[in-house]
Amino acid sequence: MDLDIVELSRLQFAMTALYHFLFVPLTLGLSIIVAIMETVYVMTNRPIWRQMTKF
């Protein structure tokens, strides 16, 4: 497998882009979900909502 520097650079960029496209939206989505769960806990004072935020 004969890879030159341009192909290796493209592979590195592809891996970086894949990491970015997967984990950034996941992190942002989880933070919103946890904030909603904590808000529901404060409004209802039910301990199940507090437990769900402790994952």
Secondary structure, DSSP 8 states (H G I E B T S, - for coil): ----HHHHHHHHHHHHHHHHHHHHHHHHHHHHHHHHHHHHHHHH--HHHHHHT--
